[in-house]
C-alpha cells in the first residue's frame, strides 16, 4: 500500500507542483488549501505524513502543528514543515514536534520537488513501524 501524504499549502502553484511530484514518486496525495481543512483531513484520513506550510489562512501553520501534536489520534503522524522563513526557525519547529523542515525556494520547483521527496523518504524511512 502506498503511503498517503497530506499536503497543506495555500499556494495553488506550489500545491499543484508538489502534488504532481509526489504522485510521480509513488505517494497518494491529499490536498488542503488552509489550516482548518488541513486539520479536518488529518483527523479524518490519518495520513502517513503531513507537509505543512506555516503561513496559512483560517488556522496558522504553527497552530495546526500544535493541535496535531496534542491530539492522541494525530500526534504520531510526522509533520514536515514547508516554509519560506529562514532556517533559524527550524529548531523551534522541531521542538514543537516537526519531523523535518524544507525551505520554500525556487530550488524546490526547479528540482521537481526532489528535495521534498528526499525529506519525505528520510522521515518515513526513520519512522518506527506501528503494529497492525
N, C-alpha and C positions, 0 to 999 in steps of 0.2 A: 504494500500500500504506500502511495506517495505521501510524503509529509505535506501538511497544509500550512501555508503561511498567510497570516492576516497582515495586510499592508494598509497602514493608516497614514494618509498623507492628503492634504488639501490641494496640492498642486496636481491638476489633471495631467499635465505633461509628464511629470516625474512618475505619477502613479501608473500611467499607461506604459511608459518605457520600462519601468521596473517590473510591472505585471508581465509584460511580454518576455522579458529576460528570465524571470523566474519560471514561467511556463516552459521555456526552452531548456532550462536547467533541470526540469523534471519535477517541479513542485505544483501542487494545487494551490491556487491563489484566491483569496477573498479580499475585496477592497472596501475601504471605508474612507469617506471624504472629510470626516470631522471626528473629534474625540468622543462625542456622545455615541455615535454609530459604531465607532471602534470598540467601545466598552460593551455595547449590546452584542456585537458579533463575537467578541472574545468570550463572553459569558454563555452565549447560545451554542457556538460551534467548537469551543475549546481547541483552538489551532495548536499545532506543534511549535510554532514560533510566531512572534509578533514583531513587525517592523513598524516603528513608531516615530513619526515626526514630532518635534517639540512645539512648533508654532501651529496650533490648530484652532479652528473656530469651535464654539459651543463648550467644549471641555479641553483645557490645555493639555499638552503632552505630559508635563510633569504630574498633573493631577491624574491623568489616565494611568501613568506608571504607578503612582501611589495606590490608586484604587485597585489595580490588578494585583499588586504585591500584598495588599491587605485582605484580599478575598481568597478564602481557602480553595475555591474552585479554580482560580487562575494563578495563584501565587507561584506555582512551579513552571509555568509557561515562560520560556526565555524570551526576553524583550531586547531587541537591538534597536538602539536609538539612531534615528536619522536626523541630522541637524546641520544647519548652516552656521551654527555657533561654533566658536573655536574649540580646540581640544582641551582648553583649560576647564571646561565643564565636565569632561569625561570622568574624572574621579568622583565628583559629586553624583553624577548619574549612576555610576557603578555602585556607589554607596547606597543609593536609593533603590537598587535592585536590577539595574540594566545589566544584561549579559554581555553587551558589546556596544560599540559606537562606530558609526560610519558617517564621515563628514559629507554633507551635500556639497558637491562642487561640479564644475564642468567635467572633471575626470570621471565622475560617476556615470555620466551619459556617454562620454567619448569611448569608454572601455566597455560599452554594452552591459553596464552594471556588474562587471566581473568582480569588482571589489566587494559589492554587496553579496553576490553569490558565495564568494570566498568566506566572508564573515559568517554567513548562514551555515556553511559546511563546517566551519570551525566550531561554532556553538552547538550545532546539532550532533556533531561527532563527539564532543566532550560531555554531552548530556548523558547522565545515567539512564539506563533503560528501566522504565517503570514496569512493575508486574502487571500482567493482563488480568 
